[in-house]
Amino acid sequence: MVTSSPRWTYPALLGLLMVSLGISAAPSPLYGIYAEEWGFAPITTTVVFAAYAIAALVSVLVSGSISDRYGRRPILLVAAAGLVVGLVLFMVAGSVPVLIAARVLHGLSVGAIVVVATAALLDLRPDEGASTGRRTGIAFNLGIFIAILGTAADAQYGPAPLVVPYAVLAALAAAGFVAVLLMRETHTVDRAVALNIARPRVPAEISGDFTFAALGVMASWSVLGVFLSLFPTIATVAVGTDNLVFGGLVVGGSALAAAASQQVASGWDARTAAVIGDVGTAVSLGACVLTVHIGNGWLLAAASVVLGFFFGLAFGSSLRHLGQVVPPSHRGEVMSAFYLLAYGAMAVPTIIAGAAATRWGVDAVFAPFMACVAAACLAAGALGARVRGVQPDA
């Protein structure tokens, strides 16, 4: 049933998604400042980042069921408020535990917004599922691009680099809170009568498809974890600059290319697009390692953009392929398993990379880590070539 919410509700929810994903990535250009001023090692950076991924995973597993029972609007209000409180914690942080607390709060809030705002968008336009999926994917990556670049520029050229960027984002999050406060509830019929946490489970008949999609997203999100936690510092050191905008451009450009790839591939066969994305990601990872070794800023930025394009293709198309083959009665269980592996792949390899970098140095572990991820991407592509294809939605 389509609700009678005002027309501005749909774009406002997309805007909230952009802001929330931007907040999730905003600290990336600033981790180098924290490390320099507070004297912590790469493992600390990756633990702070992983705290977000773990909290987001918990939120993803439970927030959908809660919103099915109590409505979208209350959950979105709490989550938007959590964004603001987490940003305030960042602004006053004087120790690593406060950073971790802020990231946990943001993980819980962003995870809830991703699930519940997407459900609300489908409530509003139930016949535009494919279009909504593309729009949300683009919103995710645009939010990351704008937030990273804006945070890096403000930190480089503005006052109080560990305060002002968060204050700007807090104002945007507060505007999102007001928008949700003014909107009508979108989930008005067929409310769930009980809370149920979706159990991760995969039906045997789609095990091959699931393994293909999950391996692709695990490999790509492993890259995402390292890119958002360590790569801005790796990039700036490689080219011999301390300009935060360069690190922000490298990571932000990758996110922008990921958004573009999801739009470009929207009409392609999902399995074929995912295989191309997996193989392209593997090759692009090698190019990133090479350009870091060369130390040329233009080449490194170009390699990151190409990597982002294939990363977006691998993730978006893997998710689209899985959505086409999963039985309707098992969607909750299968998507829980999918995101469990995705967020686990974002958190665990990132912590391992940070621990190794702390012991042996970032330069020593970067290439071997990327080689392992590239091998996983190639394995996903090979598996994808063997599973059955599904024609794209009309």
Buried (B, 14 or more C-beta within 10 A) or exposed (E): EEBEBEEEBBEBBBBBBBBBBBBBBBBBBBBBBBBEEEEBBBBBBBBBBBBBBBBBBBBBBBBBBBBBBBBBBBBBBBBBBBBBBBBBBBBEBEEBEEBBBBBBBBBBBBBBBBBBBBBBBBBBBEEBEBEBBBBBBBBBBBBBBBBBBBBBBBBBEEEEBBBBBBBBBBEBBBBBBEBBEEBEBBBBEEEBEEEBEBEBEBBEEBEBBBBBBBBBBBBBBBBBBBBBBBBBBBBBBBBEEEBBBBBBBBBBBBBBBBBBBBBEBBEBBBBBBBBBBBBBBBBBBBBBBBBBEEEBBEBBBBBBBBBBBBBBBBBBBBBBBBBBBBEEEBEBBBBBBBBBBBBBBBBBBBBBBBBBBBEEEBEEBBBEBBEBBBEBBBBBBBBBBEBEBBEBBE
